[in-house]
């Protein structure tokens, strides 16, 4: 599930690693949106007084950090990434829990009863 302010919440199949979604939709519009976000970031940091080399180095450092975190999450001994919702009686949550294994292969839906989550 991905939630973005002003864009809603989307549920979709995850074909990439955790934290790094795969580019299932390779449409020109999607790519243009990504370029626009990169340009907005670049304009923001240039206006703050950084030079392009500093912006590139910062982006590469952040990307390396995400890759290392993803590798750590997938290392042997770690639990599968999962989702946990507590205290909801919404029928949509029950439906999502029932369909979760098909929607997000490789992830685990963990649910707790009210008694277990109280203790």
C-alpha positions as CSV (number, residue, x, y, z in Angstrom):
1,X,0.0,0.0,0.0
2,X,1.2,3.5,-0.8
3,X,-0.4,6.6,0.6
4,X,0.5,10.0,-0.7
5,X,-1.0,13.3,0.5
6,X,-3.6,14.5,-2.1
7,X,-3.2,11.4,-4.2
8,X,-5.0,8.8,-2.0
9,X,-3.9,5.3,-1.1
10,X,-3.1,2.7,-3.7
11,X,-2.8,-1.1,-3.3
12,X,-0.9,-3.0,-6.0
13,X,1.3,-6.0,-6.7
14,X,4.8,-5.5,-5.6
15,X,7.3,-6.8,-8.1
16,X,10.4,-5.0,-6.8
17,X,12.2,-5.2,-3.5
18,X,10.9,-3.6,-0.3
19,X,11.1,0.2,-0.2
20,X,12.1,0.3,-3.9
21,X,8.9,-0.3,-5.9
22,X,9.3,-1.8,-9.4
23,X,8.5,0.3,-12.5
24,X,5.5,-1.8,-13.6
25,X,4.0,1.1,-15.5
26,X,6.6,2.5,-17.9
27,X,4.4,5.1,-19.5
28,X,5.9,8.4,-20.7
29,X,3.6,10.2,-18.3
30,X,5.0,8.3,-15.3
31,X,8.6,9.1,-16.4
32,X,7.7,12.7,-16.9
33,X,6.3,12.9,-13.4
34,X,9.5,11.5,-12.0
35,X,11.7,14.0,-14.0
36,X,9.4,16.8,-12.7
37,X,10.0,15.7,-9.1
38,X,13.7,15.5,-9.7
39,X,13.8,19.0,-11.2
40,X,11.7,20.3,-8.2
41,X,14.3,18.8,-5.8
42,X,17.2,20.2,-7.8
43,X,15.6,23.7,-7.9
44,X,15.0,23.6,-4.2
45,X,18.5,22.7,-3.3
46,X,20.1,25.1,-5.8
47,X,18.0,27.9,-4.3
48,X,19.2,26.9,-0.9
49,X,22.8,27.5,-2.0
50,X,24.0,24.0,-2.8
51,X,25.8,23.3,-6.1
52,X,24.7,20.5,-8.5
53,X,27.6,18.2,-7.4
54,X,26.5,18.4,-3.7
55,X,22.9,17.6,-4.8
56,X,24.0,14.6,-6.7
57,X,26.2,13.4,-3.9
58,X,23.3,13.8,-1.4
59,X,20.9,11.9,-3.7
60,X,23.4,9.1,-4.2
61,X,24.0,8.8,-0.5
62,X,20.3,8.6,0.2
63,X,19.8,6.0,-2.5
64,X,22.7,3.9,-1.2
65,X,21.1,4.1,2.3
66,X,17.8,2.8,0.9
67,X,19.5,0.0,-0.9
68,X,21.4,-1.0,2.3
69,X,18.2,-1.0,4.3
70,X,16.4,-3.1,1.7
71,X,19.3,-5.6,1.6
72,X,19.2,-5.8,5.5
73,X,15.4,-6.4,5.4
74,X,15.8,-9.3,3.0
75,X,18.8,-10.9,4.8
76,X,18.2,-14.4,6.2
77,X,16.7,-14.4,9.7
78,X,14.6,-11.3,9.2
79,X,10.8,-11.6,9.1
80,X,9.0,-10.9,5.9
81,X,7.8,-7.3,5.5
82,X,4.2,-7.1,6.7
83,X,1.3,-4.9,7.6
84,X,-0.4,-4.5,10.9
85,X,-3.7,-2.8,11.6
86,X,-5.2,-2.8,15.0
87,X,-8.6,-1.9,16.4
88,X,-10.5,-1.6,13.2
89,X,-14.0,-3.0,12.6
90,X,-14.1,-1.7,9.0
91,X,-15.2,-4.4,6.6
92,X,-12.7,-3.1,4.1
93,X,-9.9,-4.1,6.4
94,X,-11.3,-7.6,6.7
95,X,-11.5,-7.8,2.9
96,X,-7.9,-6.5,2.6
97,X,-6.7,-9.1,5.1
98,X,-8.4,-11.9,3.2
99,X,-6.9,-10.8,-0.1
100,X,-3.5,-9.6,1.2
101,X,-1.5,-12.8,0.2
102,X,-2.5,-12.4,-3.4
103,X,-2.0,-8.6,-3.5
104,X,1.4,-8.6,-1.9
105,X,3.4,-11.8,-2.5
106,X,6.3,-12.2,-0.1
107,X,4.7,-10.1,2.6
108,X,2.9,-11.3,5.7
109,X,-0.4,-10.0,7.2
110,X,-0.2,-10.1,11.0
111,X,-3.3,-9.8,13.0
112,X,-3.9,-9.8,16.7
113,X,-7.0,-10.3,18.6
114,X,-8.2,-7.6,20.9
115,X,-7.0,-9.5,24.0
116,X,-3.5,-10.1,22.5
117,X,-3.0,-6.5,21.6
118,X,-4.2,-5.3,25.1
119,X,-1.4,-7.2,26.8
